[in-house]
Amino acid sequence: MRLLPEALEKGKSGIILYFGQPNCAYCKAIMGENLSKPYLVEYVRRHFDVIGMKVFSNEDLTDTDGRATTVKEFTEREKVLFTPALLFYGKDRRRALKLRGSYPAYKMMT
């Protein structure tokens, strides 16, 4: 993903890909309850660039290996079966963590 090198150049730990969908109650919970907490927003912004995507989108995407794909194909390959899903990518361009569903804010910082 072209955005990963940019995040690393800015001194961040990596990127977070956020996958959601309209009318998803858990997506609304994670956005409304967790990402409304100033300490969590500050922590995430300091350490990561966050890219939001609709899970079933046909938008073009370049993956971490430089391959052209679509968001939908990428989510299928990465087994993003539920929303919300957060995929964390770090310096080695590999997925470091996958969170599915809604978590309490404190769990997002551990």
C-alpha positions, 0 to 999 in steps of 0.5 A: 500500500502506497500509504504505508511508506508515507506513514513510516516516513512520518515516523508512525508505526504503520497504518490501520485499515478500517473496514465497515459498512453502512447500517452496521451496529458494531461499526457505529459502536466502535466509531461512536464509543471508542473513537470519540474518546480523545485519548484514543484518537490522539494515540491512534493519530500519533502512531498510525495513519488510518484508512477507512473502506467499505468492505464490499467496495469495488474501488481499486486498491494496491496491496502491500505487495504492490498488486492491483486489486479491489477492496472487495477482493482484498477483504476476501483474501484477508478473510475480513468476514465481519465488520468492523474490522481493523487490520494493522500493518507495520514496517515489514509490510505484513499484517501485524494484527486483525481486530474484528468486531467492537472492542472496549477502547482500552483494548484498542491500545494494548 
